[in-house]
């Protein structure tokens, strides 16, 4: 088993490499919500690279689950309705924030974008507050 520090370092390096290559080779920012959202009404010539990118994300997860299922740990048990609501809220938030954590947190911060810094700080604060409320106020999943 790979040490968690090494796995995190390798994962971060691969995310950075893929974001840099997408920008260098395709002139696009690796914001996952924008890439996936662009599949619904793609501009001419946009569907291919978007499908390849999202397909690579899915294939990577499937391969990791097949060859190292223990890395995923124990998943939270929630209702399908809650998953749908959560997904819609995430989609709404990425539209409201003009991007997601990958677009702002990885690519925007690397470009020195002030807007991405504010967005990333907001994402992190909202995430921390949500975990606190769910765990300590509502007594949810530990």
C-alpha positions in Angstrom: 0.0 0.0 0.0 1.3 3.5 -0.9 1.7 5.9 2.0 -1.1 8.5 2.0 1.4 11.4 1.8 2.9 9.9 -1.4 -0.5 9.1 -2.9 -1.6 12.7 -2.2 1.6 14.2 -3.6 1.3 12.0 -6.7 -2.4 12.8 -7.1 -1.8 16.6 -6.8 1.0 16.4 -9.3 -1.2 14.6 -11.8 -4.0 17.1 -11.4 -1.5 20.0 -11.9 0.0 18.3 -14.9 -3.4 17.6 -16.5 -4.5 21.2 -15.9 -1.3 22.5 -17.4 -1.5 20.3 -20.4 -5.1 21.1 -21.1 -4.2 24.8 -21.0 -1.0 24.5 -23.1 -2.4 22.1 -25.7 -6.0 23.2 -25.9 -6.1 26.7 -24.4 -8.8 25.6 -21.9 -9.0 25.9 -18.2 -9.5 22.6 -16.4 -12.7 23.6 -14.5 -14.6 20.3 -14.2 -18.1 21.9 -13.8 -17.5 24.0 -16.9 -16.2 21.1 -18.9 -19.0 18.8 -17.9 -21.6 21.6 -18.2 -20.4 22.3 -21.7 -21.4 18.8 -22.8 -25.1 19.7 -22.6 -24.9 22.4 -25.3 -21.4 22.1 -26.8 -20.2 24.7 -29.3 -19.0 23.3 -32.6 -15.8 21.2 -32.2 -16.1 21.2 -28.4 -17.8 17.9 -27.6 -14.8 15.6 -28.4 -12.3 17.0 -26.0 -14.9 17.5 -23.3 -16.1 13.8 -23.6 -12.5 12.6 -23.5 -11.8 14.7 -20.4 -14.9 13.6 -18.5 -14.4 10.0 -19.8 -10.9 10.0 -18.4 -12.1 11.1 -15.0 -14.7 8.3 -14.9 -12.3 5.7 -16.3 -9.7 6.7 -13.7 -12.2 6.2 -10.9 -13.4 2.9 -12.3 -9.8 1.6 -12.6 -8.9 2.7 -9.1 -12.0 1.0 -7.7 -11.2 -2.2 -9.6 -7.5 -2.4 -8.6 -7.4 -0.7 -5.2 -11.0 -0.6 -3.8 -9.7 0.1 -0.3 -8.6 3.6 -1.1 -12.2 4.8 -1.2 -12.9 4.0 2.4 -16.4 3.8 3.8 -19.0 5.8 2.0 -21.8 7.7 3.7 -25.2 6.1 3.4 -27.7 8.7 2.3 -30.9 8.7 0.4 -31.0 9.1 -3.4 -33.2 12.2 -2.9 -30.5 13.8 -0.8 -27.9 13.0 -3.4 -30.1 14.7 -6.1 -30.6 17.8 -3.9 -26.9 17.9 -3.1 -26.0 17.6 -6.8 -28.4 20.4 -7.8 -27.0 22.7 -5.0 -23.4 22.0 -6.2 -24.5 22.8 -9.8 -26.2 26.0 -8.6 -23.1 27.0 -6.6 -20.7 26.5 -9.5 -22.9 28.7 -11.7 -23.2 31.3 -9.0 -19.4 31.3 -8.4 -18.5 31.1 -12.1 -16.7 27.9 -11.6 -15.8 25.1 -9.2 -13.0 24.2 -6.9 -10.9 22.8 -9.8 -11.3 25.8 -12.0 -10.8 28.4 -9.2 -8.7 26.5 -6.7 -6.3 24.8 -9.1 -6.2 26.8 -12.3 -7.3 30.3 -11.1 -5.0 30.4 -8.1 -2.1 29.2 -10.3 -2.8 32.2 -12.6 -2.9 34.6 -9.7 -6.6 35.4 -10.1 -8.0 37.5 -7.2 -11.5 36.4 -8.1 -10.4 32.7 -7.8 -8.7 33.5 -4.4 -12.0 34.9 -3.1 -14.0 32.0 -4.5 -11.6 29.4 -3.1 -11.6 31.0 0.3 -15.5 31.0 0.2 -15.6 27.3 -0.9 -13.3 26.3 1.9 -15.1 28.3 4.6 -18.5 27.0 3.4 -17.2 23.5 3.5 -15.8 23.8 7.0 -19.0 25.4 8.2 -21.1 22.6 6.7 -19.0 19.9 8.3 -19.2 21.6 11.6 -23.0 22.0 11.4 -23.6 18.4 10.2 -21.3 16.8 12.8 -21.7 19.0 15.8 -25.0 20.8 15.6 -27.1 18.1 13.8 -25.2 15.2 15.1 -24.7 13.6 11.7 -22.0 11.4 10.2 -18.8 11.3 12.2 
